[in-house]
Amino acid sequence: MTATIALAPDVRTVASRAERLFLPATFVTLLGNNIQLIAASLLIFRTSGTAMSVGWVFIVTALPQIALSSFFGRLADRYDRRTICVITDVVSAVAALALPVWLLFGGNGIAGAYAVSLLLAVTSAMFMPASNALIKERIAPDRLGHFGANFDIAYQGGAMASGVVGGFVMQYVGLQPMFYFNGITFVFSALCLYAMGRRPAAAAEPEEPGTDAAAPAEPAVTVKAPLLRLGVLFSLGAVLVLVTNTLLLVAVIHRFHQGTGLLGVVDALAGIGMMIAATLYKRVKDKVNYRYLILFGYVGCGLALLVQPIAVWTIVPGILVGGITFGFARLASRTELMRAVDADKVGRVFGTANAFGLALSAAGTVLVAAVVDHVGVVSGFLTLGLIGIVPTVLIVSTMFLGRREAR
């Protein structure tokens, strides 16, 4: 029988273009989002003068994502992902630009900052699952690990740059230009995503010569991917990041009696550690089983947490090592979750994982804060370390056992 190949657009070319456009969009979006959050928090703090009012900014940001991420993920699986992402970016740009305009006309700063933060949190709950589904749709399966590493570098680069750029600009120029800048970043992201073009039609697989199309295929022996366990491991990363941020603030300011300068250094070192992990991950991802990377990463991060509250000279190397080990685990769990999920379910899976991770983070923050208040900062770090180590060891152990049984 003669082999036939259906004509189709160059899928690889489209995928390569998607890789190139995703990265600058991610960098600029993270840069703008973090600056927006910092500027909004400062605006509210300067207006109200209370720390609790700043805390409500983070609560307002988290709640819509917990409530809506799973629902929006289902929508992302039903409709065109690129279109959803572009529309979400445009709505976010309008919301971000509305705040400085509101202030320009004498509007209440606290009310405006809360309203815009809430709306941006809603659009983020839509963008997160849709963008992950778009990655699954546009990035070739054999490129997911490499792309994920580059994605993390862009992500951390944007987060780190936001502190430097935002700090200097807000100090010498003011807050309002930062809100305009955030709106521009959303416009840039929308243009990058739009430039990816429409989803190409998948090329038909050529028929093998000498095969009978009518002959029944032999049943394939497949091993069900540990989707739920990968989702939990992916969500665990959000818990470690968010609760660690709270603990570092308490350790640096109250335990070590240092200023925000050390806090900025510590935050930068964590980002540098994750970027180092992303660079190394590209070299080892095809040589080391992802289960070992997750186990090494989260357990190593948990152990690094134990040395951080001892003294200033331990928190600096501890946060760097923690960032490196955490980066391996997060990259491996996200990449394998992306590979394991069906293309038509990516949105709901990542949306649910995002909501679950944020809900766990809220519970973890309450638990660890209670430990810190009643026992001490060191015990708080120990508790978070156990939160990272114990579930990882148990889940990864079941994944190895399941692999042996499949054989």
C-alpha positions as MATLAB code, in Angstrom:
seq = 'MTATIALAPDVRTVASRAERLFLPATFVTLLGNNIQLIAASLLIFRTSGTAMSVGWVFIVTALPQIALSSFFGRLADRYDRRTICVITDVVSAVAALALPVWLLFGGNGIAGAYAVSLLLAVTSAMFMPASNALIKERIAPDRLGHFGANFDIAYQGGAMASGVVGGFVMQYVGLQPMFYFNGITFVFSALCLYAMGRRPAAAAEPEEPGTDAAAPAEPAVTVKAPLLRLGVLFSLGAVLVLVTNTLLLVAVIHRFHQGTGLLGVVDALAGIGMMIAATLYKRVKDKVNYRYLILFGYVGCGLALLVQPIAVWTIVPGILVGGITFGFARLASRTELMRAVDADKVGRVFGTANAFGLALSAAGTVLVAAVVDHVGVVSGFLTLGLIGIVPTVLIVSTMFLGRREAR';
ca = [
       0.000    0.000    0.000;
       1.325    3.445   -0.888;
       2.061    5.714    2.064;
       0.011    8.937    2.133;
       0.690   12.135    4.006;
      -1.967   14.836    4.414;
      -0.942   18.389    3.664;
      -0.842   20.560    6.778;
       0.876   23.696    8.106;
       4.372   23.298    9.473;
       3.509   22.337   13.042;
       7.133   22.440   14.187;
       7.589   25.983   12.875;
       4.480   27.149   14.717;
       5.657   25.412   17.916;
       9.070   27.055   17.661;
       7.460   30.457   17.241;
       5.284   29.773   20.293;
       8.385   29.010   22.380;
      10.037   32.261   21.361;
       6.943   34.342   22.082;
       5.930   32.709   25.370;
       9.178   33.643   27.111;
       9.181   37.453   26.669;
       5.458   37.504   27.417;
       6.095   35.635   30.678;
       9.020   37.849   31.682;
       7.178   41.120   31.073;
       3.939   39.912   32.672;
       5.714   38.839   35.877;
       7.636   42.101   35.920;
       4.443   44.141   35.677;
       2.361   41.996   38.035;
       4.886   42.109   40.866;
       5.385   45.840   40.474;
       1.590   46.275   40.525;
       1.333   44.275   43.748;
       4.162   46.207   45.412;
       2.790   49.568   44.308;
      -0.785   48.742   45.346;
       0.425   47.555   48.755;
       2.422   50.751   49.277;
      -0.506   52.899   48.172;
      -2.817   51.196   50.657;
      -0.243   51.281   53.457;
       0.469   54.994   52.940;
      -3.245   55.744   52.935;
      -4.347   53.551   55.857;
      -1.128   53.160   57.849;
      -1.995   49.613   58.972;
      -0.257   46.347   58.170;
      -3.561   44.474   58.213;
      -4.806   46.509   55.272;
      -1.779   45.319   53.288;
      -2.488   41.729   54.281;
      -5.950   42.051   52.793;
      -4.367   42.794   49.417;
      -2.867   39.305   49.364;
      -6.132   37.768   50.600;
      -8.091   39.568   47.881;
      -5.551   38.297   45.349;
      -5.718   34.665   46.497;
      -9.441   34.098   47.075;
     -10.688   34.487   43.472;
      -8.009   32.073   42.262;
      -9.027   29.498   44.862;
     -12.698   29.854   43.968;
     -12.522   30.229   40.195;
      -9.388   28.537   38.825;
     -11.008   25.120   38.419;
     -14.131   26.548   36.737;
     -12.100   28.735   34.404;
      -9.900   25.744   33.612;
     -12.941   23.910   32.258;
     -13.756   26.880   30.060;
     -10.178   26.836   28.750;
     -10.712   23.228   27.677;
     -13.875   24.098   25.757;
     -12.824   27.242   23.893;
      -9.765   28.456   22.004;
      -6.942   28.880   24.543;
      -5.058   31.564   22.616;
      -8.179   33.695   22.283;
      -8.921   33.364   25.999;
      -5.365   34.399   26.916;
      -5.430   37.427   24.609;
      -8.838   38.590   25.893;
      -7.699   38.085   29.492;
      -4.576   40.175   28.885;
      -6.609   42.965   27.308;
      -9.076   43.018   30.216;
      -6.137   43.023   32.647;
      -4.551   45.945   30.804;
      -7.774   47.968   31.035;
      -8.078   47.151   34.757;
      -4.458   48.102   35.465;
      -4.765   51.392   33.587;
      -8.063   52.199   35.319;
      -6.352   52.637   38.703;
      -4.073   55.594   37.817;
      -6.941   57.193   35.903;
      -9.148   56.745   38.977;
      -6.498   58.373   41.155;
      -6.006   61.161   38.626;
      -9.649   62.143   39.019;
      -9.444   62.105   42.806;
     -10.824   58.641   43.504;
     -10.264   56.873   46.828;
      -6.884   55.149   46.652;
      -7.717   52.236   48.979;
     -10.994   51.406   47.243;
      -9.396   51.642   43.816;
      -6.393   49.488   44.760;
      -8.589   46.773   46.285;
     -10.964   46.774   43.302;
      -8.183   46.531   40.729;
      -6.345   43.859   42.734;
      -9.571   41.831   42.891;
     -10.213   42.146   39.151;
      -6.616   41.247   38.275;
      -6.875   38.212   40.549;
      -9.980   37.087   38.638;
      -8.250   37.502   35.278;
      -5.209   35.660   36.658;
      -7.492   32.770   37.655;
      -8.568   32.620   34.011;
      -5.141   33.146   32.480;
      -3.268   30.503   34.489;
      -5.130   27.383   33.289;
      -5.632   28.773   29.769;
      -1.931   29.571   29.341;
      -0.882   26.134   30.595;
      -3.345   24.542   28.192;
      -1.868   26.707   25.423;
       1.612   25.447   26.313;
       0.429   21.848   26.050;
      -1.225   22.680   22.732;
       1.684   24.522   21.097;
       4.896   23.064   22.569;
       6.108   19.726   21.202;
       6.086   16.934   23.838;
       9.833   16.354   23.492;
      10.426   20.064   24.136;
       8.311   20.425   27.275;
      11.214   19.907   29.690;
      13.537   22.304   27.858;
      10.786   24.883   27.463;
       9.785   24.522   31.116;
      13.337   25.349   32.207;
      13.456   28.440   29.979;
       9.988   29.393   31.200;
      11.209   29.277   34.818;
      14.221   31.442   33.960;
      11.931   34.033   32.365;
       9.534   33.776   35.315;
      12.204   34.272   37.972;
      13.924   36.953   35.911;
      10.728   38.979   35.756;
      10.083   38.527   39.467;
      13.634   39.585   40.396;
      13.692   42.555   38.041;
      10.402   43.807   39.465;
      11.968   44.421   42.864;
      14.888   46.374   41.418;
      13.025   48.333   38.749;
       9.957   48.904   40.885;
      11.947   49.988   43.922;
      14.027   52.615   42.127;
      11.215   53.980   39.974;
       8.753   54.206   42.856;
      11.366   55.941   45.007;
      12.374   58.579   42.447;
       9.309   58.905   40.199;
       6.296   57.786   42.225;
       3.640   55.086   42.300;
       1.320   56.074   39.486;
       3.800   55.466   36.615;
       4.084   51.877   37.835;
       0.366   51.307   37.304;
       0.642   52.591   33.735;
       3.657   50.343   33.200;
       1.723   47.277   34.349;
      -1.017   48.027   31.841;
       1.579   48.227   29.072;
       3.036   44.835   30.053;
      -0.380   43.215   29.603;
      -0.681   44.782   26.157;
       2.769   43.437   25.243;
       1.819   39.953   26.459;
      -1.411   40.046   24.430;
       0.521   41.000   21.289;
       2.994   38.135   21.806;
       0.212   35.606   22.247;
      -1.720   36.945   19.276;
       1.421   36.719   17.137;
       1.539   32.960   17.717;
      -1.184   32.593   15.128;
      -3.977   30.100   14.958;
      -3.551   26.528   16.104;
      -2.143   24.489   13.209;
      -3.889   21.364   12.029;
      -1.976   18.258   13.100;
      -0.302   16.456   10.259;
      -1.667   13.026    9.511;
       0.594   10.129   10.371;
       1.848    8.256    7.287;
       0.692    4.700    6.884;
       3.377    2.086    7.124;
       3.977    0.302    3.809;
       2.816   -3.287    3.716;
       0.282   -2.946    6.533;
      -3.381   -3.778    6.270;
      -5.501   -0.887    7.463;
      -8.382   -3.250    8.193;
      -6.318   -5.515   10.415;
      -7.081   -5.030   14.114;
      -4.262   -3.533   16.110;
      -2.795   -5.475   18.982;
      -3.924   -4.124   22.329;
      -1.274   -1.845   23.768;
      -0.130   -2.316   27.326;
      -0.279    1.080   29.017;
       0.495    2.277   32.494;
      -1.876    4.898   33.849;
      -0.002    8.090   34.617;
      -0.078    9.094   38.318;
      -2.030   12.240   37.468;
      -3.496   12.933   40.902;
      -0.184   12.426   42.681;
       1.652   14.653   40.212;
      -1.016   17.293   40.750;
      -0.524   17.183   44.524;
       3.256   17.419   44.134;
       2.837   20.375   41.782;
       0.511   22.083   44.300;
       2.988   21.445   47.111;
       5.359   23.882   45.415;
       2.899   26.748   45.935;
       2.672   25.917   49.645;
       6.446   25.995   50.104;
       6.841   29.301   48.255;
       4.028   31.235   49.932;
       4.621   30.026   53.494;
       8.399   30.482   53.158;
       7.861   34.130   52.195;
       5.985   34.695   55.455;
       8.614   32.890   57.524;
      11.517   34.769   55.920;
       9.899   38.093   56.783;
       9.528   37.043   60.420;
      13.063   35.623   60.597;
      14.828   38.594   59.017;
      12.906   41.413   60.708;
      12.036   40.006   64.121;
      14.547   37.232   64.806;
      17.694   38.706   63.241;
      16.644   42.371   63.672;
      17.725   43.218   60.133;
      16.224   45.645   57.660;
      14.464   45.151   54.346;
      17.846   45.175   52.584;
      18.656   41.654   53.804;
      15.114   40.601   52.932;
      15.704   41.800   49.373;
      19.015   39.918   49.192;
      17.371   36.734   50.458;
      14.543   37.054   47.939;
      17.033   37.604   45.120;
      19.103   34.577   46.175;
      16.002   32.375   46.090;
      15.305   33.526   42.548;
      18.923   32.996   41.505;
      18.807   29.491   42.964;
      15.709   28.634   40.911;
      17.339   29.995   37.758;
      20.424   27.839   38.430;
      18.127   24.835   38.855;
      16.392   25.595   35.550;
      19.747   25.771   33.755;
      20.949   22.483   35.257;
      17.593   20.800   34.709;
      17.998   21.071   30.937;
      21.156   18.957   31.231;
      19.903   16.244   33.587;
      16.222   15.890   32.662;
      16.913   13.124   30.138;
      19.432   11.315   32.354;
      17.679   11.195   35.727;
      14.182    9.839   36.404;
      11.796   12.668   37.245;
      10.765   10.907   40.481;
      14.317   11.242   41.794;
      14.357   14.930   40.825;
      11.119   15.582   42.710;
      12.323   13.616   45.730;
      15.721   15.333   45.740;
      14.129   18.729   45.208;
      11.405   18.878   47.843;
      13.353   16.909   50.469;
      16.422   19.075   49.839;
      14.314   22.205   50.122;
      12.807   20.947   53.381;
      16.253   20.266   54.824;
      17.506   23.684   53.692;
      14.624   25.265   55.626;
      15.972   23.764   58.855;
      19.230   25.766   58.755;
      17.786   29.108   57.663;
      16.513   30.412   61.049;
      19.762   29.666   62.891;
      21.605   32.901   62.043;
      22.197   35.430   59.268;
      25.221   33.478   58.042;
      23.060   30.353   57.585;
      19.991   31.949   56.015;
      21.962   33.283   53.029;
      23.417   29.963   51.791;
      20.329   28.127   53.041;
      17.951   30.108   50.846;
      20.236   29.691   47.821;
      20.393   25.900   48.270;
      16.669   25.843   48.959;
      15.982   27.740   45.739;
      18.109   25.315   43.705;
      16.550   22.164   45.150;
      13.027   23.579   44.992;
      13.560   24.554   41.364;
      14.331   20.944   40.402;
      11.186   19.623   42.102;
       8.855   22.250   40.719;
      10.164   21.899   37.178;
       9.992   18.101   37.218;
       6.496   17.975   38.730;
       5.083   20.606   36.350;
       6.681   19.070   33.258;
       5.515   15.550   34.068;
       2.024   16.759   34.975;
       1.887   18.529   31.606;
       2.946   15.336   29.836;
       0.560   13.097   31.770;
      -2.657   15.077   31.273;
      -4.753   14.727   28.135;
      -4.688   17.751   25.838;
      -8.419   18.366   26.291;
      -8.153   18.384   30.103;
      -5.094   20.558   30.710;
      -7.083   23.625   31.711;
      -9.187   21.961   34.367;
      -6.226   19.991   35.769;
      -3.935   22.996   36.146;
      -6.805   25.201   37.290;
      -7.727   22.717   39.992;
      -4.074   22.264   40.986;
      -3.684   26.049   41.263;
      -6.777   26.372   43.460;
      -5.755   23.398   45.590;
      -2.230   24.771   46.037;
      -3.464   28.192   47.117;
      -5.985   26.666   49.534;
      -3.250   24.484   51.025;
      -1.025   27.562   51.250;
      -3.656   29.425   53.247;
      -4.048   26.477   55.624;
      -0.278   26.043   55.836;
       0.220   29.721   56.600;
      -2.288   29.564   59.464;
      -0.682   26.392   60.870;
       2.893   27.638   60.641;
       1.959   31.092   61.982;
       0.323   29.463   65.003;
       3.469   27.412   65.614;
       5.649   30.535   65.350;
       3.434   32.496   67.764;
       3.240   29.734   70.378;
       6.596   27.940   70.063;
       9.007   30.084   68.034;
      10.423   30.861   64.606;
      12.733   27.821   64.512;
       9.780   25.509   65.119;
       7.898   27.260   62.338;
      10.680   26.502   59.856;
      10.822   22.902   61.136;
       7.067   22.530   60.607;
       7.268   23.824   57.041;
      10.234   21.550   56.359;
       8.177   18.550   57.437;
       5.255   19.755   55.293;
       7.612   19.592   52.308;
       9.417   16.358   53.169;
       6.769   13.966   54.513;
       4.159   14.179   51.694;
       6.908   14.050   49.062;
       8.485   10.882   50.475;
       5.096    9.170   50.805;
       3.797   10.135   47.353;
       7.005    9.427   45.440;
       7.318    6.068   47.236;
       3.864    5.050   45.975;
       4.877    6.144   42.466;
       7.916    3.855   42.551;
       5.821    0.983   43.938;
       3.224    1.479   41.224;
       5.959    1.349   38.594;
       7.234   -1.995   39.889;
       3.713   -3.457   39.922;
       3.169   -2.333   36.315;
       6.198   -4.323   35.252;
];
